[in-house]
Amino acid sequence: MRGPVVIGLCSGTHDSAAALIVDGRLVGLVEEERLNGIKHTKAYPQESVAWLLEQAGASPCDVTNVAYNFSPRRYLRAAMPLPRLRPAAGRRALPRARSFAVVHRRASQRMRQFGRHFPRAKLHGVEHHRAHGLYAFAASGLSSAAVLVVDSLGETTTTSICSARRTHSGIDLRGRWSLPDPASLGYAYGAVTEHLGWRRGDEEGTVMALAALGDPARFRDLFAEALPLTRDAFALNPDLFPLRVISSRYPRLSPRFIAATCPPRQPKEPPAHVHADLAAALQERTEQVMVHLARRARHRTGEEALCLGGGVALNCVSAGKIVEEAGYDEVFVPCAPGDSGTAAGAALSVYQGHVPASVAGLEDECYLGPSFHGLELVPRPRPGMSAHRPTDPARSLATQLAEGKIVGVFRGALEAGPRALGNRSILASPLLPEVVERLNARVKFRESFRPFAPVVLADKAADYFTLGQAAPYMSFASGVTALAHTTIPAIVHTNGLARVQILTPERNPFLHAVLHEFHQLTGVPVLINTSLNIKGKPICGTPAHALDCLAESGIDALFLEDWWVTRT
């Protein structure tokens, strides 16, 4: 190994992950939940680190630098009471300051603990939004772009804008503008998600899906007051969303907000019209704020392309609105725009500080984790299961899908990010009216109103979807054509949109071959593609997890590397 060996870590908060850069190349980016089976785990990413080091032929003693995806000292900026607060917010000023001081201490302790794992490494805290922005741009392959990062909180920043360029020294981020807490779109969306009975930091996508069933007009004025637009960005009204205190003892919604909307929904309570209307108004305002921010980014930077990062970038309807309305030639969202991707961004930041040159392996890459090529199975891998190798895997799988089977696919390298992109997927035909009901009720065990994403051959995408740009990572909700409405209504959500993955043959040759064969059999180049997991569990990261999914869910079969596995 020549030069620095840099490990990037996201650990101790949520979505623990690790990334490794050696000899000018990203070795991989792995989320720990995929290996330890605990969704959104905050544990130290021990298994991810072990796999990365094994791939590089390195040991912990070879690591020269550890890049943490937060800079602990920056929390101290919020450990002082804020001036000129409204009376309602002022009551929280001191608890807020104390909570940020506690987080600073814990983050500093965490960094010291990392040093015990890598005894010869120098420790670096990387500013959170810098890690987000570097990764989002590096993954894009663009030569220059505006970068917009929107999340709940990174140290004390919630929103940032900068311009990014590739140079002979690597990636240059400049002209950074940032919005500090308490103005936080991610904080607001998470608070309402929790109020509506779903898990904050996990099930915001469920609220986005529910929004399509509601009428935003009912609470439109409330959200205009709660999240007013400003010349540069937006604000958060503390009379409705109280000042953030990093403690579960302090609610995120005010009594006034609750009185104006509805009581908290219990998780097992069926969603009512009021819940759908509240979700619709929240989603509408989120889209308006995101488009406004994207336009401001274009005005500030003068760039014709935009890269989005941060947890709010996972709101695919907002991202689709930005494509339609913000005036960019291209909008890019990386496969892991949330915190797991900052492990790679932090590693990149530190590596470039030592070696002023480009780092390979980030651009247009999503299959960045463990693979199990050459896996051998016995004819009966588990009690009640049988396995065999088909002679023509793509044709065989396409035929089964055309006949109405719902099939899990576990093949090749693990995807980074929250979307299954063909290597850890459940595939199904969009042509059968009952398939969505079966998928929600018997396979995913989730709410019946949640839609399923389509994957389409790139050269046929315009026949079915109106997006008009690349969408390799299911990042955008697209409008659909009349042909899609007529032939594949199962993939069209109530709002007339679909979160599409547009697939080229180079990106995933096997999935492309399956789609091609399905097209030959049915005349339709589209499949339903959802993640290989069931509700409450992460995407399957190991063969054992995949076999568990077959045993515990209603999928009809599992394509495990070269093996066709069914229940007997």
C-alpha positions as CSV (number, residue, x, y, z in Angstrom):
1,M,0.0,0.0,0.0
2,R,1.3,3.4,-1.0
3,G,0.3,6.6,0.8
4,P,-2.5,7.0,3.4
5,V,-5.0,4.2,4.3
6,V,-8.1,6.1,5.3
7,I,-11.1,4.6,7.0
8,G,-14.3,6.7,7.1
9,L,-16.8,6.0,9.8
10,C,-20.5,6.8,10.5
11,S,-21.1,5.4,14.0
12,G,-22.9,6.2,17.2
13,T,-25.9,8.0,15.8
14,H,-27.9,6.0,13.2
15,D,-27.1,4.1,9.9
16,S,-23.6,3.1,11.0
17,A,-21.3,2.5,8.0
18,A,-17.7,2.3,7.0
19,A,-15.7,3.2,3.9
20,L,-12.1,2.7,3.0
21,I,-9.8,4.5,0.6
22,V,-6.4,2.9,-0.3
23,D,-4.0,3.7,-3.1
24,G,-6.3,6.3,-4.5
25,R,-9.4,4.1,-4.8
26,L,-12.5,3.5,-2.7
27,V,-12.4,-0.1,-1.6
28,G,-16.0,-0.1,-0.6
29,L,-18.9,1.5,1.4
30,V,-20.9,-0.8,3.6
31,E,-23.8,-0.2,6.0
32,E,-23.5,-2.2,9.2
33,E,-27.2,-3.0,9.4
34,R,-26.8,-5.2,6.3
35,L,-24.3,-7.4,8.1
36,N,-25.5,-7.4,11.7
37,G,-29.3,-7.5,10.8
38,I,-30.3,-4.5,13.0
39,K,-32.1,-1.8,11.0
40,H,-30.6,1.7,11.4
41,T,-28.0,0.3,13.8
42,K,-25.8,2.9,15.6
43,A,-23.3,0.3,16.7
44,Y,-19.6,0.6,15.8
45,P,-19.4,-0.9,12.2
46,Q,-17.2,-3.8,13.2
47,E,-18.3,-6.2,10.5
48,S,-18.1,-3.6,7.8
49,V,-14.6,-2.5,8.8
50,A,-13.4,-6.1,8.9
51,W,-14.7,-6.8,5.4
52,L,-13.2,-3.6,4.0
53,L,-9.8,-4.4,5.5
54,E,-9.9,-7.9,4.2
55,Q,-10.7,-6.7,0.7
56,A,-7.7,-4.4,0.9
57,G,-5.3,-7.0,2.4
58,A,-4.8,-4.7,5.4
59,S,-4.9,-4.8,9.1
60,P,-6.1,-2.2,11.7
61,C,-2.5,-1.3,12.3
62,D,-2.1,-0.4,8.6
63,V,-4.8,2.3,8.9
64,T,-3.1,5.7,9.0
65,N,-6.2,8.0,9.3
66,V,-9.7,7.6,10.7
67,A,-12.3,10.1,9.3
68,Y,-15.3,10.5,11.5
69,N,-18.4,12.0,9.8
70,F,-18.9,14.7,12.5
71,S,-16.6,17.4,13.9
72,P,-17.3,17.2,17.6
73,R,-16.0,20.7,18.4
74,R,-18.6,22.3,16.1
75,Y,-21.3,21.2,18.5
76,L,-20.0,23.8,20.9
77,R,-21.4,26.6,18.7
78,A,-24.9,25.5,19.9
79,A,-23.8,25.0,23.5
80,M,-24.4,28.8,24.1
81,P,-27.9,30.1,24.5
82,L,-29.3,31.8,21.4
83,P,-30.1,35.5,21.5
84,R,-33.4,37.2,20.7
85,L,-35.6,34.1,21.1
86,R,-39.4,34.3,21.3
87,P,-40.6,33.6,24.9
88,A,-41.8,30.1,24.0
89,A,-38.4,29.2,22.5
90,G,-36.5,31.0,25.3
91,R,-37.7,28.5,27.8
92,R,-35.8,25.8,25.9
93,A,-32.6,27.8,25.4
94,L,-30.7,26.5,28.4
95,P,-31.8,22.8,28.0
96,R,-30.8,23.1,24.3
97,A,-27.4,24.5,25.1
98,R,-26.8,21.7,27.7
99,S,-27.9,19.0,25.3
100,F,-25.5,20.2,22.6
101,A,-22.7,20.2,25.2
102,V,-23.6,16.6,26.0
103,V,-23.4,15.6,22.4
104,H,-20.1,17.3,22.0
105,R,-18.7,15.3,24.9
106,R,-20.1,12.0,23.6
107,A,-18.9,12.6,20.1
108,S,-15.4,13.4,21.4
109,Q,-15.4,10.2,23.4
110,R,-16.5,8.3,20.4
111,M,-13.5,9.6,18.4
112,R,-11.2,8.5,21.1
113,Q,-12.7,5.1,21.1
114,F,-12.1,4.8,17.4
115,G,-8.4,5.3,18.2
116,R,-8.4,2.0,20.2
117,H,-9.4,0.1,17.1
118,F,-6.7,1.7,14.9
119,P,-3.7,2.2,17.2
120,R,-1.5,3.9,14.6
121,A,-4.1,6.2,13.0
122,K,-4.5,9.9,13.3
123,L,-8.1,10.9,14.1
124,H,-10.1,13.5,12.1
125,G,-13.5,14.9,12.7
126,V,-15.0,16.0,9.3
127,E,-17.7,18.6,9.2
128,H,-21.0,16.7,8.5
129,H,-22.3,18.7,5.6
130,R,-18.8,18.7,4.0
131,A,-18.9,14.9,4.1
132,H,-22.4,14.9,2.6
133,G,-21.4,17.4,-0.2
134,L,-18.1,15.7,-1.1
135,Y,-19.7,12.3,-1.5
136,A,-22.8,13.6,-3.4
137,F,-20.5,15.4,-6.0
138,A,-17.8,12.7,-6.2
139,A,-20.4,10.1,-7.0
140,S,-22.0,12.1,-9.7
141,G,-19.2,12.2,-12.3
142,L,-20.0,15.8,-13.1
143,S,-17.2,18.2,-13.8
144,S,-18.9,21.0,-11.8
145,A,-22.2,21.5,-10.1
146,A,-24.1,23.2,-7.3
147,V,-24.4,21.1,-4.2
148,L,-27.4,21.3,-1.9
149,V,-27.4,19.4,1.4
150,V,-30.6,19.2,3.5
151,D,-31.0,17.1,6.6
152,S,-32.2,17.3,10.2
153,L,-28.9,18.4,11.7
154,G,-25.2,18.2,11.1
155,E,-23.4,19.6,14.2
156,T,-25.3,22.9,14.0
157,T,-26.0,23.1,10.3
158,T,-29.3,21.9,8.7
159,T,-28.9,23.2,5.1
160,S,-25.9,24.1,3.0
161,I,-25.2,25.3,-0.5
162,C,-21.9,25.4,-2.3
163,S,-20.3,24.9,-5.8
164,A,-18.1,21.9,-6.6
165,R,-15.5,21.4,-9.2
166,R,-13.1,18.7,-10.2
167,T,-9.5,19.8,-10.4
168,H,-6.1,18.2,-10.7
169,S,-6.0,18.2,-6.9
170,G,-9.3,16.4,-6.5
171,I,-12.7,17.9,-5.6
172,D,-12.9,21.6,-4.6
173,L,-15.9,22.8,-2.7
174,R,-16.2,26.5,-2.4
175,G,-18.5,29.4,-1.7
176,R,-20.3,27.6,1.1
177,W,-23.4,29.1,2.5
178,S,-25.2,27.4,5.4
179,L,-28.4,27.7,7.4
180,P,-28.0,26.9,11.2
181,D,-30.4,25.1,13.4
182,P,-33.2,25.7,14.5
183,A,-34.4,26.1,10.9
184,S,-34.5,22.5,9.9
185,L,-36.7,20.8,7.2
186,G,-35.6,17.3,8.4
187,Y,-36.5,18.2,12.0
188,A,-40.0,19.2,10.9
189,Y,-40.6,16.2,8.7
190,G,-39.4,13.8,11.4
191,A,-41.6,15.5,14.0
192,V,-44.7,15.1,12.0
193,T,-43.8,11.5,11.0
194,E,-43.6,10.7,14.7
195,H,-46.9,12.5,15.4
196,L,-48.6,10.4,12.7
197,G,-47.5,7.2,14.4
198,W,-44.5,6.1,12.4
199,R,-40.8,6.0,13.4
200,R,-38.9,9.2,13.0
201,G,-35.7,8.6,11.1
202,D,-37.0,5.5,9.5
203,E,-40.6,5.8,8.1
204,E,-40.7,9.2,6.6
205,G,-41.2,7.5,3.3
206,T,-44.5,6.0,4.6
207,V,-45.7,9.6,5.3
208,M,-44.7,10.6,1.8
209,A,-46.7,7.7,0.4
210,L,-49.7,8.6,2.7
211,A,-49.6,12.2,1.5
212,A,-50.9,11.1,-2.0
213,L,-54.2,10.1,-0.3
214,G,-54.8,13.4,1.4
215,D,-55.8,17.0,0.6
216,P,-53.1,19.5,1.5
217,A,-55.6,22.4,1.5
218,R,-56.8,21.5,5.0
219,F,-53.5,22.4,6.7
220,R,-51.8,24.4,3.9
221,D,-52.0,27.7,5.8
222,L,-50.6,26.1,9.0
223,F,-47.5,24.8,7.2
224,A,-47.0,28.1,5.4
225,E,-46.8,29.7,8.9
226,A,-44.7,26.8,10.3
227,L,-42.2,26.8,7.5
228,P,-42.1,30.3,6.0
229,L,-39.9,31.0,3.0
230,T,-37.2,33.6,3.3
231,R,-35.1,35.4,0.6
232,D,-32.2,32.9,1.2
233,A,-33.9,29.8,2.5
234,F,-36.7,29.2,5.0
235,A,-37.4,29.5,8.7
236,L,-39.0,27.2,11.4
237,N,-41.7,28.8,13.6
238,P,-40.9,27.9,17.2
239,D,-44.5,28.4,18.2
240,L,-45.4,25.3,16.2
241,F,-42.0,23.4,16.1
242,P,-40.3,24.1,19.5
243,L,-36.6,24.8,19.7
244,R,-34.6,21.6,19.3
245,V,-33.3,20.0,22.5
246,I,-31.4,16.8,21.8
247,S,-33.3,14.7,24.3
248,S,-36.4,12.5,24.0
249,R,-37.9,14.3,27.0
250,Y,-38.6,17.4,24.9
251,P,-41.4,17.0,22.3
252,R,-40.9,18.3,18.8
253,L,-44.4,19.7,18.3
254,S,-46.1,22.4,20.3
255,P,-49.6,22.1,21.9
256,R,-50.7,24.7,19.4
257,F,-49.7,22.5,16.5
258,I,-51.4,19.5,18.0
259,A,-54.6,21.5,18.7
260,A,-54.7,22.8,15.1
261,T,-54.2,19.3,13.6
262,C,-55.1,16.1,15.5
263,P,-54.0,14.1,18.5
264,P,-51.0,11.8,18.0
265,R,-51.9,8.7,16.1
266,Q,-51.1,5.3,17.7
267,P,-49.0,3.0,15.5
268,K,-51.6,0.3,15.3
269,E,-54.5,2.8,14.7
270,P,-55.7,2.8,11.0
271,P,-54.8,6.1,9.3
272,A,-57.8,8.4,9.0
273,H,-58.5,11.3,6.5
274,V,-57.0,13.8,8.9
275,H,-53.7,11.9,9.0
276,A,-53.6,11.8,5.2
277,D,-54.4,15.5,5.0
278,L,-51.7,16.4,7.5
279,A,-49.2,14.3,5.5
280,A,-50.3,15.9,2.3
281,A,-49.8,19.4,3.6
282,L,-46.4,18.5,5.1
283,Q,-45.2,17.0,1.8
284,E,-46.5,19.9,-0.3
285,R,-44.6,22.4,1.9
286,T,-41.5,20.2,1.8
287,E,-41.6,20.2,-2.0
288,Q,-42.0,24.0,-2.1
289,V,-39.1,24.5,0.3
290,M,-36.8,22.1,-1.6
291,V,-37.6,23.7,-5.0
292,H,-37.0,27.2,-3.4
293,L,-33.6,26.0,-2.0
294,A,-32.6,24.5,-5.4
295,R,-33.4,27.7,-7.2
296,R,-31.4,29.6,-4.6
297,A,-28.5,27.2,-5.2
298,R,-28.6,27.9,-8.9
299,H,-28.7,31.7,-8.3
300,R,-25.8,31.5,-5.8
301,T,-23.5,29.3,-7.9
302,G,-24.5,29.8,-11.5
303,E,-24.2,26.1,-12.1
304,E,-26.4,24.2,-14.6
305,A,-26.3,20.9,-12.7
306,L,-27.3,20.1,-9.1
307,C,-26.1,17.4,-6.6
308,L,-28.4,16.7,-3.7
309,G,-27.3,15.2,-0.4
310,G,-28.6,14.7,3.2
311,G,-31.5,12.7,4.5
312,V,-34.2,15.0,2.9
313,A,-32.7,14.2,-0.5
314,L,-34.4,10.8,-0.1
315,N,-37.7,12.5,-0.5
316,C,-38.1,11.4,-4.1
317,V,-41.2,13.5,-4.8
318,S,-39.3,16.6,-3.9
319,A,-36.4,15.6,-6.0
320,G,-38.7,15.0,-8.9
321,K,-40.2,18.5,-8.4
322,I,-36.7,20.0,-8.5
323,V,-36.1,18.3,-11.9
324,E,-39.3,19.7,-13.2
325,E,-39.2,23.2,-11.7
326,A,-35.8,24.4,-10.6
327,G,-34.2,25.0,-14.0
328,Y,-31.2,22.6,-14.0
329,D,-29.9,20.6,-17.0
330,E,-29.3,17.6,-14.6
331,V,-30.1,16.7,-11.0
332,F,-28.1,14.0,-9.3
333,V,-28.8,12.2,-6.1
334,P,-26.2,9.5,-5.0
335,C,-27.2,6.0,-4.0
336,A,-26.6,6.8,-0.3
337,P,-27.5,10.5,0.2
338,G,-28.2,9.9,4.0
339,D,-25.7,9.5,6.7
340,S,-24.2,6.2,5.6
341,G,-22.8,8.0,2.6
342,T,-20.9,10.4,4.8
343,A,-18.5,7.6,5.7
344,A,-17.2,7.8,2.2
345,G,-17.4,11.6,2.1
346,A,-15.4,11.9,5.4
347,A,-12.8,9.5,4.1
348,L,-12.5,11.4,0.8
349,S,-12.0,14.7,2.7
350,V,-9.2,13.3,4.8
351,Y,-7.5,11.5,1.9
352,Q,-7.5,14.5,-0.3
353,G,-5.9,16.5,2.5
354,H,-2.9,14.1,2.2
355,V,-2.9,13.3,-1.5
356,P,-4.2,16.1,-3.7
357,A,-5.5,13.9,-6.5
358,S,-8.7,12.3,-7.7
359,V,-10.0,9.1,-5.9
360,A,-11.4,6.3,-8.1
361,G,-14.3,4.0,-7.3
362,L,-16.8,6.6,-6.3
363,E,-18.1,7.9,-9.6
364,D,-21.3,6.2,-10.7
365,E,-20.8,3.3,-8.3
366,C,-23.5,1.7,-6.0
367,Y,-22.5,-1.9,-5.7
368,L,-19.9,-1.3,-3.1
369,G,-20.3,-4.0,-0.5
370,P,-19.7,-7.8,0.0
371,S,-20.5,-10.3,-2.7
372,F,-20.7,-14.1,-2.4
373,H,-19.7,-15.2,-5.9
374,G,-19.1,-18.9,-6.1
375,L,-21.5,-19.7,-3.3
376,E,-22.2,-23.4,-3.0
377,L,-25.5,-24.8,-1.7
378,V,-26.6,-28.3,-1.0
379,P,-29.8,-29.5,-2.7
380,R,-31.7,-28.9,0.6
381,P,-30.0,-25.8,2.1
382,R,-32.5,-25.7,5.0
383,P,-35.4,-27.9,6.2
384,G,-38.3,-27.4,3.8
385,M,-36.2,-25.8,1.1
386,S,-34.8,-27.1,-2.2
387,A,-32.1,-25.6,-4.5
388,H,-30.9,-26.2,-8.0
389,R,-29.0,-24.3,-10.7
390,P,-31.0,-23.2,-13.8
391,T,-29.1,-23.4,-17.1
392,D,-30.3,-20.0,-18.3
393,P,-30.7,-17.9,-15.1
394,A,-32.0,-14.7,-16.7
395,R,-34.5,-16.4,-19.0
396,S,-35.6,-18.7,-16.2
397,L,-36.2,-15.8,-13.8
398,A,-38.1,-13.8,-16.4
399,T,-40.3,-16.7,-17.2
400,Q,-41.2,-17.2,-13.5
401,L,-42.0,-13.5,-13.1
402,A,-44.2,-13.5,-16.2
403,E,-46.1,-16.4,-14.8
404,G,-46.9,-14.4,-11.6
405,K,-44.1,-15.5,-9.2
406,I,-42.7,-13.0,-6.7
407,V,-38.9,-13.7,-6.5
408,G,-36.1,-12.5,-4.3
409,V,-32.8,-11.8,-5.9
410,F,-29.5,-12.0,-4.0
411,R,-26.7,-11.7,-6.5
412,G,-23.4,-9.8,-6.9
413,A,-22.1,-7.0,-4.7
414,L,-24.3,-5.4,-2.0
415,E,-25.8,-2.0,-2.9
416,A,-24.9,1.0,-0.8
417,G,-27.9,3.2,0.3
418,P,-31.5,2.4,1.2
419,R,-32.7,1.3,-2.3
420,A,-32.4,-2.2,-3.6
421,L,-31.0,-1.8,-7.1
422,G,-31.2,-5.3,-8.5
423,N,-28.7,-7.2,-6.4
424,R,-30.8,-7.4,-3.2
425,S,-34.2,-7.1,-4.6
426,I,-37.7,-8.6,-4.8
427,L,-38.9,-8.6,-8.4
428,A,-42.5,-9.1,-9.6
429,S,-44.6,-8.5,-12.7
430,P,-46.4,-5.2,-12.9
431,L,-49.0,-6.7,-15.2
432,L,-50.9,-8.6,-12.6
433,P,-53.6,-6.6,-10.8
434,E,-53.2,-8.5,-7.5
435,V,-49.4,-8.3,-7.3
436,V,-49.3,-5.0,-5.2
437,E,-51.8,-6.4,-2.7
438,R,-49.8,-9.7,-2.4
439,L,-46.5,-7.8,-2.0
440,N,-47.8,-5.5,0.8
441,A,-49.8,-8.1,2.7
442,R,-47.9,-11.3,2.3
443,V,-44.3,-10.3,1.5
444,K,-43.4,-6.9,3.0
445,F,-46.1,-6.9,5.7
446,R,-46.6,-3.2,5.4
447,E,-49.3,-0.6,4.8
448,S,-51.6,-1.2,1.8
449,F,-51.3,2.4,0.5
450,R,-47.5,2.1,-0.1
451,P,-46.5,2.0,-3.7
452,F,-43.9,-0.2,-5.4
453,A,-41.1,1.1,-7.6
454,P,-40.6,0.1,-11.2
455,V,-37.3,-0.6,-13.0
456,V,-37.3,-0.1,-16.7
457,L,-34.9,-0.6,-19.6
458,A,-33.2,2.8,-20.4
459,D,-34.0,2.7,-24.1
460,K,-37.7,2.2,-23.3
461,A,-38.0,4.6,-20.4
462,A,-39.5,7.5,-22.3
463,D,-42.4,5.2,-23.4
464,Y,-43.6,4.9,-19.8
465,F,-42.1,7.8,-17.8
466,T,-41.8,11.5,-18.2
467,L,-38.7,12.3,-16.1
468,G,-36.4,13.0,-19.0
469,Q,-33.1,12.4,-17.3
470,A,-31.1,9.5,-15.8
471,A,-32.4,7.8,-12.7
472,P,-30.1,4.9,-11.8
473,Y,-30.8,4.9,-8.0
474,M,-34.6,5.3,-7.7
475,S,-34.1,8.9,-6.5
476,F,-36.9,10.6,-8.4
477,A,-40.7,10.3,-8.5
478,S,-41.6,10.6,-12.2
479,G,-44.8,11.3,-14.0
480,V,-46.0,8.4,-16.2
481,T,-47.3,8.3,-19.7
482,A,-50.7,7.1,-20.9
483,L,-49.1,3.8,-21.9
484,A,-48.0,3.2,-18.3
485,H,-51.4,4.1,-17.0
486,T,-53.0,1.6,-19.4
487,T,-50.6,-1.3,-19.2
488,I,-48.9,-1.2,-15.8
489,P,-51.2,0.7,-13.4
490,A,-49.7,-1.4,-10.5
491,I,-46.6,0.9,-10.4
492,V,-48.5,4.2,-10.5
493,H,-49.2,5.7,-7.1
494,T,-52.4,7.6,-6.3
495,N,-50.6,10.9,-7.1
496,G,-49.9,9.7,-10.6
497,L,-46.2,9.3,-10.0
498,A,-43.7,6.4,-9.8
499,R,-40.2,6.2,-8.2
500,V,-38.4,4.8,-11.2
501,Q,-35.1,3.1,-11.7
502,I,-33.8,3.6,-15.3
503,L,-31.4,0.8,-16.0
504,T,-28.6,0.7,-18.6
505,P,-26.9,-2.7,-19.5
506,E,-23.6,-1.5,-18.1
507,R,-24.9,-0.8,-14.7
508,N,-26.4,-4.2,-13.9
509,P,-26.0,-6.7,-16.8
510,F,-27.9,-9.5,-15.1
511,L,-31.0,-7.4,-14.2
512,H,-30.9,-5.9,-17.6
513,A,-30.9,-9.4,-19.1
514,V,-33.9,-10.3,-17.0
515,L,-35.8,-7.2,-18.1
516,H,-34.9,-7.9,-21.7
517,E,-36.2,-11.4,-21.4
518,F,-39.4,-10.2,-19.6
519,H,-39.9,-7.7,-22.4
520,Q,-39.6,-10.5,-25.0
521,L,-42.1,-12.6,-23.1
522,T,-44.7,-10.0,-22.3
523,G,-44.1,-6.9,-24.5
524,V,-43.4,-4.8,-21.4
525,P,-39.8,-3.7,-20.4
526,V,-40.8,-2.9,-16.8
527,L,-40.6,-4.9,-13.5
528,I,-41.6,-4.1,-9.9
529,N,-38.4,-3.8,-7.9
530,T,-38.6,-3.6,-4.1
531,S,-36.0,-4.4,-1.4
532,L,-35.2,-7.9,-0.3
533,N,-36.4,-7.5,3.3
534,I,-39.6,-7.5,5.4
535,K,-40.9,-4.6,7.4
536,G,-38.7,-3.7,10.4
537,K,-35.6,-5.5,9.0
538,P,-32.8,-4.2,6.8
539,I,-32.1,-5.2,3.3
540,C,-30.6,-8.7,3.3
541,G,-26.8,-8.5,3.4
542,T,-25.8,-12.1,3.7
543,P,-27.0,-15.4,2.2
544,A,-28.3,-16.4,5.6
545,H,-30.4,-13.3,5.8
546,A,-31.8,-14.0,2.3
547,L,-32.8,-17.5,3.3
548,D,-34.5,-16.1,6.4
549,C,-36.5,-13.8,4.1
550,L,-37.6,-16.7,2.0
551,A,-38.6,-18.6,5.1
552,E,-40.4,-15.7,6.8
553,S,-42.1,-13.9,3.9
554,G,-44.5,-14.7,1.1
555,I,-42.0,-14.6,-1.7
556,D,-42.4,-17.6,-4.0
557,A,-38.7,-18.3,-4.6
558,L,-35.2,-16.9,-4.1
559,F,-32.5,-16.5,-6.7
560,L,-29.4,-16.8,-4.5
561,E,-26.3,-16.2,-6.7
562,D,-26.6,-19.0,-9.3
563,W,-29.1,-21.0,-7.2
564,W,-32.9,-21.2,-7.5
565,V,-34.3,-21.8,-4.0
566,T,-37.9,-22.7,-3.2
567,R,-39.9,-23.9,-0.3
568,T,-40.9,-27.5,-0.7
